[in-house]
Amino acid sequence: MNQVAVPKIDLPPEIARIFRKPPLLVGESSREYAEICKSLVHTINPQNHLEWLLLKQVLDLYWEILRLSRFKTEIVNMCWCEALRQAVESILEGEDDERRRAAQEHVDGWFATLEAQEATRKLLLKHGISEDAIMAQAMVLRLPELQVIDKLLERARVSQMATLREIEHYRAAGTWQVAKGLQQIVDEELSSIIPAPGTPNLNLR
């Protein structure tokens, strides 16, 4: 089971116990989870048990947003070979079985040698097909799954913003009465940890 060290600050024992059980999937980084936790604690500076519990919600929602964004990238990458095979097959001549076998050889060769990869790239470019087009086709192949993830991402972002507003609501008057709201303050604090939307190949290991 993944365990993560509680930030070195004074925590009520019952709250510390909750923070020691991060919602990490296999392969996810407890170190990066702890870094985001410490950053949020520093930024929000919870004042009571309620704010600590709300901070834990914000932390886990941020982590879920990272996870779902990573899932989108991995899903598209999984279909890249199939998208490449379809693209090559569409421009080859011959019978269906022959084109299918030849296209698969191009896919296998892409990952075997640089020479084979370059030959396939030239064949594609000759017919106006770029690697971006291959990636676009991979996305189309998994569009239903990507749409589901987008809905989950939107739900997580809305919940995260709502939780930050709830912390603001319970704060002492004037604590967050500044030009920037708590959402903006937290976003700026985490900008060095959480990549901008669309950043590919997030490594959480």
C-alpha positions as CSV (number, residue, x, y, z in Angstrom):
1,M,0.0,0.0,0.0
2,N,1.2,3.5,-0.9
3,Q,2.2,5.6,2.1
4,V,3.2,9.2,2.1
5,A,4.8,11.2,4.8
6,V,2.6,13.9,6.4
7,P,4.1,17.4,5.9
8,K,6.2,18.5,8.8
9,I,3.6,20.7,10.4
10,D,1.4,20.4,13.4
11,L,-1.7,18.3,12.5
12,P,-4.5,17.0,14.7
13,P,-3.9,13.3,15.0
14,E,-7.3,12.4,13.5
15,I,-6.4,14.6,10.5
16,A,-2.9,13.3,10.1
17,R,-4.3,9.8,9.8
18,I,-6.4,10.8,6.8
19,F,-3.4,12.4,5.0
20,R,-1.3,9.2,5.4
21,K,-3.7,7.3,3.1
22,P,-3.3,8.9,-0.4
23,P,-5.5,7.7,-3.2
24,L,-2.7,6.5,-5.4
25,L,-3.0,3.9,-8.1
26,V,-0.2,1.5,-8.9
27,G,2.8,3.3,-10.4
28,E,1.8,6.8,-9.2
29,S,4.3,8.8,-7.3
30,S,3.8,9.3,-3.6
31,R,6.6,11.9,-3.7
32,E,4.8,14.1,-6.1
33,Y,1.6,13.7,-4.2
34,A,3.4,14.8,-1.1
35,E,4.9,17.8,-2.9
36,I,1.5,19.0,-4.0
37,C,0.2,18.4,-0.5
38,K,2.9,20.6,1.0
39,S,2.4,23.3,-1.5
40,L,-1.4,23.4,-0.8
41,V,-0.7,23.5,3.0
42,H,1.7,26.4,2.6
43,T,-0.7,28.3,0.3
44,I,-4.0,27.7,2.1
45,N,-2.7,27.5,5.7
46,P,-5.8,25.7,7.1
47,Q,-7.0,27.1,10.4
48,N,-9.2,24.4,11.8
49,H,-10.3,20.8,11.3
50,L,-12.9,21.7,8.7
51,E,-10.4,23.6,6.6
52,W,-8.0,20.6,6.8
53,L,-10.7,18.3,5.5
54,L,-11.5,20.7,2.7
55,L,-7.8,21.0,1.9
56,K,-7.7,17.2,1.6
57,Q,-10.6,17.3,-0.9
58,V,-8.8,20.0,-3.0
59,L,-5.6,17.9,-2.9
60,D,-7.3,14.7,-4.1
61,L,-9.2,16.6,-6.8
62,Y,-6.0,18.1,-8.1
63,W,-4.4,14.7,-8.2
64,E,-7.5,13.3,-10.0
65,I,-7.1,16.0,-12.6
66,L,-3.5,15.1,-13.1
67,R,-4.4,11.4,-13.4
68,L,-7.2,11.9,-15.9
69,S,-5.0,14.2,-18.1
70,R,-2.3,11.5,-18.1
71,F,-4.9,8.8,-19.0
72,K,-5.9,10.8,-22.1
73,T,-2.3,10.8,-23.3
74,E,-1.8,7.1,-22.6
75,I,-5.1,6.1,-24.3
76,V,-4.1,8.0,-27.5
77,N,-0.6,6.5,-27.4
78,M,-2.0,3.0,-27.2
79,C,-3.8,3.5,-30.5
80,W,-0.9,5.1,-32.3
81,C,0.2,1.9,-33.9
82,E,-3.3,1.0,-35.2
83,A,-3.6,4.6,-36.6
84,L,-0.3,4.2,-38.3
85,R,-1.3,0.8,-39.8
86,Q,-4.6,2.2,-41.1
87,A,-2.8,5.2,-42.7
88,V,-0.2,3.1,-44.4
89,E,-2.8,0.5,-45.6
90,S,-4.9,3.3,-47.1
91,I,-2.1,4.4,-49.5
92,L,-0.8,1.0,-50.5
93,E,-1.8,-0.9,-53.6
94,G,-2.9,-4.5,-53.9
95,E,-5.4,-6.9,-52.4
96,D,-6.7,-6.3,-48.9
97,D,-4.7,-9.1,-47.3
98,E,-1.5,-8.0,-49.0
99,R,-2.0,-4.4,-48.0
100,R,-2.7,-5.3,-44.5
101,R,0.4,-7.4,-44.2
102,A,2.6,-4.8,-45.8
103,A,1.1,-2.1,-43.5
104,Q,1.9,-4.2,-40.4
105,E,5.4,-4.6,-41.6
106,H,5.7,-0.8,-41.8
107,V,4.4,-0.6,-38.2
108,D,6.8,-3.2,-36.9
109,G,9.7,-1.6,-38.8
110,W,8.9,1.8,-37.3
111,F,10.0,0.5,-33.9
112,A,12.8,-1.7,-35.2
113,T,15.3,0.5,-37.0
114,L,15.7,4.2,-37.8
115,E,16.0,3.3,-41.5
116,A,12.7,1.6,-41.6
117,Q,11.1,4.4,-39.7
118,E,12.4,7.0,-42.1
119,A,11.2,4.9,-45.1
120,T,7.7,4.8,-43.7
121,R,7.8,8.5,-42.9
122,K,8.8,9.3,-46.5
123,L,6.0,7.1,-47.8
124,L,3.4,8.9,-45.7
125,L,4.7,12.4,-46.5
126,K,4.6,11.5,-50.2
127,H,0.8,11.1,-49.8
128,G,0.5,14.2,-47.6
129,I,0.1,12.3,-44.3
130,S,2.1,13.7,-41.4
131,E,2.8,12.3,-37.9
132,D,0.3,14.8,-36.5
133,A,-2.3,13.2,-38.8
134,I,-1.5,9.8,-37.4
135,M,-1.9,11.2,-33.9
136,A,-5.2,12.8,-34.8
137,Q,-6.4,9.4,-36.2
138,A,-5.4,7.7,-32.9
139,M,-7.5,10.2,-31.0
140,V,-10.5,9.6,-33.3
141,L,-10.2,5.9,-32.7
142,R,-10.6,6.4,-28.9
143,L,-12.9,9.4,-29.1
144,P,-15.7,7.8,-26.9
145,E,-13.2,7.1,-24.1
146,L,-11.7,10.6,-24.4
147,Q,-15.1,12.2,-24.2
148,V,-15.9,10.3,-21.0
149,I,-12.5,11.4,-19.5
150,D,-13.2,15.0,-20.5
151,K,-16.5,14.9,-18.6
152,L,-14.8,13.5,-15.6
153,L,-12.1,16.2,-15.8
154,E,-14.8,18.9,-16.0
155,R,-16.5,17.5,-13.0
156,A,-13.3,17.3,-11.0
157,R,-12.4,20.9,-11.9
158,V,-15.9,22.2,-10.9
159,S,-15.7,20.3,-7.6
160,Q,-12.2,21.7,-6.9
161,M,-13.3,25.3,-7.5
162,A,-16.4,24.7,-5.3
163,T,-14.2,23.3,-2.5
164,L,-11.9,26.3,-2.7
165,R,-14.9,28.6,-2.5
166,E,-16.1,26.7,0.5
167,I,-12.8,27.3,2.3
168,E,-13.1,31.0,1.5
169,H,-16.6,31.0,3.0
170,Y,-15.4,29.6,6.3
171,R,-12.4,31.9,6.5
172,A,-12.2,34.8,8.9
173,A,-13.4,38.0,7.3
174,G,-10.7,39.7,5.3
175,T,-8.3,36.7,5.1
176,W,-8.8,36.3,1.3
177,Q,-10.2,39.8,0.6
178,V,-7.4,40.6,-1.8
179,A,-7.1,41.2,-5.6
180,K,-6.6,37.5,-6.2
181,G,-9.1,34.9,-5.2
182,L,-8.0,31.6,-3.5
183,Q,-8.4,29.7,-6.8
184,Q,-5.9,32.0,-8.5
185,I,-3.5,31.9,-5.6
186,V,-3.5,28.1,-5.5
187,D,-3.1,27.8,-9.2
188,E,-0.1,30.1,-9.2
189,E,1.5,28.2,-6.3
190,L,1.0,24.8,-8.0
191,S,2.1,26.0,-11.5
192,S,5.6,24.7,-11.0
193,I,4.2,21.2,-10.0
194,I,1.2,20.8,-12.2
195,P,1.9,21.1,-16.0
196,A,-0.2,23.3,-18.2
197,P,-3.2,21.6,-20.0
198,G,-2.1,19.8,-23.1
199,T,1.4,19.1,-21.8
200,P,2.2,15.5,-23.1
201,N,3.8,12.5,-21.5
202,L,3.4,13.4,-17.8
203,N,5.7,11.2,-15.8
204,L,4.3,10.4,-12.3
205,R,6.6,7.6,-11.6
